[in-house]
Amino acid sequence: MRAVGLIIAMICATGTLTACGNDRAESYTLYRNSPFDHAMRVHWASFDANDKGSYNMNNCVMAARLLNANVTASAKAEGKERNSLTGFWCEAGPFKEEGPTQTIFPEAFPTDA
């Protein structure tokens, strides 16, 4: 039994088993700046699912685009102009209080096409 454990450990050490590798998706943080202070980085959500590939990034970007589209739609419904300096964006890694804020906020509602 010890020999089997040793063989599995050796295989994992060489990286030939995908299940043993570190292919976990990188975490992403969804930010929003403040309409009162555009340099402020407000933590909105963390995407840190234990999944593979770009799962966390894709979900974060989808949420940011949807929230930005909603901000635009809400302003339009109220007969106002959207504040172009305020919006949502994603960054890789955990929340960081310091850092740059975005100036471009892509937006899109889901479609059937």
MOWOKA-V850059 format. One record per pair of residues at least 24 apart in sequence whose ideal C-beta (glycine too) atoms are under 7 Angstrom apart, sorted by sequence separation. I is the first residue (numbers start at 1). J is the second residue. D is the distance in whole Angstrom. If there is no record, write none. Layout:
I/J/D, I/J/D
//
This chain:
25/49/7, 64/88/4, 64/89/6, 24/50/6, 25/51/5, 64/90/5, 25/52/6, 24/52/7, 25/53/6, 28/56/5, 23/52/5, 25/54/7, 27/56/6, 28/57/5, 61/90/5, 25/55/4, 26/56/6, 30/60/5, 60/90/4, 25/56/5, 28/60/4, 30/63/6, 57/90/7, 30/64/6, 72/107/6, 68/105/5, 68/106/7, 69/107/4, 68/107/4, 69/108/6, 69/109/5, 65/106/5, 65/107/5, 65/108/5, 66/109/7, 44/88/7, 38/85/5, 35/83/6, 38/86/7, 46/95/7, 35/86/5, 43/95/5, 33/86/6, 32/87/7, 32/88/5, 41/97/6, 31/88/7, 30/88/6, 31/89/6, 41/99/6, 30/90/6, 31/91/7, 41/101/6, 29/90/7, 28/90/5, 29/91/5, 39/101/6, 28/91/7, 38/101/6, 28/92/6, 29/93/7, 29/94/6, 26/92/6, 27/93/6, 29/95/5, 27/94/6, 33/101/5
//
